[in-house]
Amino acid sequence: MTALNVVVGISGGIAAYKAVTVVRQLVLAGHDVHVVATSNALRFIGLPTLEAVSRNPVNTDIYEGVDEVRHVAVGKAANLIIVAPATANTIAKMATGQASDFLGNTILASSAPILIAPAMHTEMWQNVATVANIETLRSRGIQIIGPESGPLTGRDSGPGRMSEPSDIVAAALNMVASARDLAGRTVLVTAGGTREPLDPVRFIGNRSSGKQGVAVATAAAARGASVILIGANLEVPAPAGVRVVEVSTTLELQKAVVAESASADLVVMAAAVADYRPAETAQTKIKKRSDSSTLELRLEENPDILRGLSTNRSRDQVIVGFAAETEPDDDVLLQLGRAKISRKGCDFLVLNRVGWTEGFASDRNTVVVIDTAGDRVGEASGSKLSVAHRILDLVFAAR
Ligand code: CTP
């Protein structure tokens, strides 16, 4: 990647000390980094540290560098802006377009992509005011990484920790590197988990939240693709700018995939699909039995959507399957993946491990991607969005 002019905005939260690592990693990657720190940020970290690490003067005061109109020039020259940490106050100021400090001026004067890494206490992050401000920023195309869940500054713990510096840097650089490289392509993504009804109030389902599939749709849309997201009972909102088709059962999912896949250059089957459905669906609630302590359910096999898609593909289309396995041993996991990809006939298989406490509903993921030959083409670990970008990189680069 060519060297970028990167503005790192630092606002006043304890996570400001981690922003030094963000600056350092960007400088070591060869980028020209300009720090814009709020006065409160400088109560947490020293200005000499930031100047030494960034190798540039640090901007704090709008009344400095007036002769070169610096409060506008820094933003105009930027190819990328990262705000880390982004406090609740800075997020509120960004949402209302305030220019009360150097950072506000820089953001308003810039047309560069912006990534923010929120950091605050859980109550502040979950406050309706912050939630609304984040929505506003998102709707303007500002990307948000984290916050993550974990120990906070006091004795409290929960969502509010700033994402790790390496994840912030990777997500920010990905935003620029990959900007619109999928323009003109159509990507079909299935996400979520199917539900097979037993009666009007019960179903057989699975624990997939849809987060990883939605992240793939988000990443593809951000890179300029035209995205169709077939969502099966999603627990997370679909990204803006994506056409969503809602389904619930495997048969509905299959119908939607068949209807939508013809125009797709890439199909990503991230949905967790039920292999079986109840042979009969009761029209009224199944009552507890008084004559027996067991209840048998008869299940009938569902179609294998991925295999059908791979066998019947009519054009040069890339098809990616997902496999969530509970196998603890890495080598055996890979063997399961190899057997699965040859059974399914897709071009790539994204393998990850799940368990009682691993995988589902988490904001992070670790995956290995294999190809039809069973070879590892790459791996990814980090936020589900960064994993999504990496999957897109791998599957498009290999064609
Ligand atoms: N899949 C599908 N149709 C099904 C089952 C699965 O299209 N009836 C897709 C999933 O969307 C996923 C891939 O196939 O991309 C692998 O799903 P998985 O449940 O791991 O595969 P199975 O063939 O069901 O294998 P297992 O025996 O491990 O359940």
Boltz pocket constraint, residues with backbone or C-beta under 6 A from the ligand:
constraints:
  - pocket:
      binder: B
      contacts: [[A, 250], [A, 269], [A, 270], [A, 271], [A, 272], [A, 273], [A, 274], [A, 275], [A, 302], [A, 303], [A, 304], [A, 305], [A, 306], [A, 307], [A, 320], [A, 321], [A, 322], [A, 323], [A, 324], [A, 344]]
      max_distance: 6.0
